């Protein structure tokens, strides 16, 4: 039931989830790059 509920939420709020995923991916990718340049 948890997975079905999450699917429904994804269908209702796709844009917010996409933006949230982009922010998470950006933090994972860019923060290590910043530390490498320091």
N, CA, C and O atoms as a GROMACS GRO file, in nm:
protein
  152
    1UNK      N    1   0.083  -0.121   0.000
    1UNK     CA    2   0.000   0.000   0.000
    1UNK      C    3   0.086   0.126   0.000
    1UNK      O    4   0.048   0.229  -0.055
    2UNK      N    5   0.203   0.115   0.062
    2UNK     CA    6   0.294   0.230   0.065
    2UNK      C    7   0.336   0.268  -0.077
    2UNK      O    8   0.338   0.386  -0.112
    3UNK      N    9   0.369   0.167  -0.158
    3UNK     CA   10   0.415   0.197  -0.294
    3UNK      C   11   0.302   0.257  -0.377
    3UNK      O   12   0.324   0.350  -0.454
    4UNK      N   13   0.182   0.203  -0.362
    4UNK     CA   14   0.068   0.259  -0.436
    4UNK      C   15   0.044   0.405  -0.398
    4UNK      O   16   0.016   0.488  -0.484
    5UNK      N   17   0.056   0.434  -0.270
    5UNK     CA   18   0.036   0.572  -0.224
    5UNK      C   19   0.142   0.664  -0.283
    5UNK      O   20   0.112   0.775  -0.324
    6UNK      N   21   0.266   0.617  -0.287
    6UNK     CA   22   0.373   0.700  -0.342
    6UNK      C   23   0.351   0.722  -0.491
    6UNK      O   24   0.380   0.830  -0.542
    7UNK      N   25   0.302   0.620  -0.561
    7UNK     CA   26   0.275   0.637  -0.704
    7UNK      C   27   0.167   0.743  -0.725
    7UNK      O   28   0.179   0.828  -0.814
    8UNK      N   29   0.063   0.739  -0.643
    8UNK     CA   30  -0.044   0.839  -0.655
    8UNK      C   31   0.012   0.978  -0.631
    8UNK      O   32  -0.022   1.072  -0.703
    9UNK      N   33   0.097   0.991  -0.530
    9UNK     CA   34   0.155   1.123  -0.500
    9UNK      C   35   0.242   1.169  -0.617
    9UNK      O   36   0.241   1.287  -0.652
   10UNK      N   37   0.318   1.077  -0.676
   10UNK     CA   38   0.403   1.116  -0.789
   10UNK      C   39   0.317   1.166  -0.905
   10UNK      O   40   0.354   1.262  -0.973
   11UNK      N   41   0.203   1.102  -0.927
   11UNK     CA   42   0.116   1.145  -1.036
   11UNK      C   43   0.052   1.280  -1.006
   11UNK      O   44   0.026   1.358  -1.097
   12UNK      N   45   0.027   1.308  -0.879
   12UNK     CA   46  -0.037   1.435  -0.843
   12UNK      C   47   0.064   1.550  -0.840
   12UNK      O   48   0.031   1.663  -0.878
   13UNK      N   49   0.186   1.522  -0.796
   13UNK     CA   50   0.285   1.629  -0.780
   13UNK      C   51   0.416   1.593  -0.851
   13UNK      O   52   0.520   1.583  -0.786
   14UNK      N   53   0.412   1.574  -0.983
   14UNK     CA   54   0.535   1.534  -1.052
   14UNK      C   55   0.639   1.645  -1.054
   14UNK      O   56   0.759   1.619  -1.041
   15UNK      N   57   0.594   1.770  -1.071
   15UNK     CA   58   0.691   1.880  -1.086
   15UNK      C   59   0.770   1.901  -0.958
   15UNK      O   60   0.892   1.921  -0.963
   16UNK      N   61   0.702   1.897  -0.843
   16UNK     CA   62   0.772   1.922  -0.717
   16UNK      C   63   0.872   1.810  -0.690
   16UNK      O   64   0.982   1.836  -0.641
   17UNK      N   65   0.834   1.686  -0.720
   17UNK     CA   66   0.926   1.574  -0.696
   17UNK      C   67   1.046   1.586  -0.789
   17UNK      O   68   1.159   1.559  -0.748
   18UNK      N   69   1.023   1.625  -0.914
   18UNK     CA   70   1.134   1.639  -1.008
   18UNK      C   71   1.229   1.748  -0.960
   18UNK      O   72   1.350   1.729  -0.961
   19UNK      N   73   1.174   1.861  -0.916
   19UNK     CA   74   1.260   1.970  -0.867
   19UNK      C   75   1.338   1.924  -0.744
   19UNK      O   76   1.456   1.955  -0.730
   20UNK      N   77   1.272   1.849  -0.655
   20UNK     CA   78   1.339   1.801  -0.534
   20UNK      C   79   1.452   1.705  -0.571
   20UNK      O   80   1.560   1.709  -0.513
   21UNK      N   81   1.425   1.617  -0.669
   21UNK     CA   82   1.529   1.522  -0.711
   21UNK      C   83   1.646   1.596  -0.774
   21UNK      O   84   1.761   1.559  -0.753
   22UNK      N   85   1.618   1.699  -0.853
   22UNK     CA   86   1.726   1.776  -0.916
   22UNK      C   87   1.812   1.841  -0.809
   22UNK      O   88   1.934   1.841  -0.820
   23UNK      N   89   1.749   1.897  -0.705
   23UNK     CA   90   1.827   1.960  -0.598
   23UNK      C   91   1.914   1.858  -0.527
   23UNK      O   92   2.030   1.886  -0.498
   24UNK      N   93   1.859   1.740  -0.500
   24UNK     CA   94   1.937   1.636  -0.430
   24UNK      C   95   2.055   1.593  -0.517
   24UNK      O   96   2.167   1.580  -0.468
   25UNK      N   97   2.030   1.571  -0.646
   25UNK     CA   98   2.138   1.528  -0.736
   25UNK      C   99   2.242   1.639  -0.748
   25UNK      O  100   2.362   1.612  -0.749
   26UNK      N  101   2.196   1.763  -0.757
   26UNK     CA  102   2.290   1.875  -0.770
   26UNK      C  103   2.380   1.884  -0.648
   26UNK      O  104   2.500   1.905  -0.660
   27UNK      N  105   2.321   1.867  -0.529
   27UNK     CA  106   2.402   1.873  -0.407
   27UNK      C  107   2.505   1.761  -0.406
   27UNK      O  108   2.620   1.783  -0.370
   28UNK      N  109   2.464   1.641  -0.447
   28UNK     CA  110   2.556   1.527  -0.446
   28UNK      C  111   2.669   1.548  -0.545
   28UNK      O  112   2.782   1.508  -0.520
   29UNK      N  113   2.639   1.610  -0.659
   29UNK     CA  114   2.740   1.623  -0.764
   29UNK      C  115   2.828   1.746  -0.746
   29UNK      O  116   2.950   1.738  -0.764
   30UNK      N  117   2.769   1.860  -0.712
   30UNK     CA  118   2.844   1.985  -0.714
   30UNK      C  119   2.922   2.010  -0.586
   30UNK      O  120   3.032   2.065  -0.591
   31UNK      N  121   2.869   1.970  -0.471
   31UNK     CA  122   2.942   1.993  -0.346
   31UNK      C  123   3.077   1.921  -0.347
   31UNK      O  124   3.177   1.983  -0.311
   32UNK      N  125   3.085   1.793  -0.386
   32UNK     CA  126   3.218   1.730  -0.394
   32UNK      C  127   3.310   1.802  -0.493
   32UNK      O  128   3.430   1.810  -0.469
   33UNK      N  129   3.256   1.853  -0.603
   33UNK     CA  130   3.339   1.925  -0.699
   33UNK      C  131   3.396   2.051  -0.635
   33UNK      O  132   3.513   2.084  -0.656
   34UNK      N  133   3.315   2.121  -0.557
   34UNK     CA  134   3.364   2.242  -0.490
   34UNK      C  135   3.477   2.208  -0.395
   34UNK      O  136   3.577   2.279  -0.388
   35UNK      N  137   3.463   2.099  -0.321
   35UNK     CA  138   3.568   2.061  -0.226
   35UNK      C  139   3.695   2.019  -0.299
   35UNK      O  140   3.805   2.039  -0.248
   36UNK      N  141   3.681   1.961  -0.417
   36UNK     CA  142   3.799   1.920  -0.493
   36UNK      C  143   3.878   2.043  -0.539
   36UNK      O  144   4.001   2.039  -0.544
   37UNK      N  145   3.809   2.150  -0.572
   37UNK     CA  146   3.878   2.269  -0.622
   37UNK      C  147   3.945   2.348  -0.510
   37UNK      O  148   4.038   2.424  -0.536
   38UNK      N  149   3.899   2.330  -0.387
   38UNK     CA  150   3.956   2.408  -0.276
   38UNK      C  151   4.099   2.366  -0.247
   38UNK      O  152   4.163   2.421  -0.157
   0.00000   0.00000   0.00000
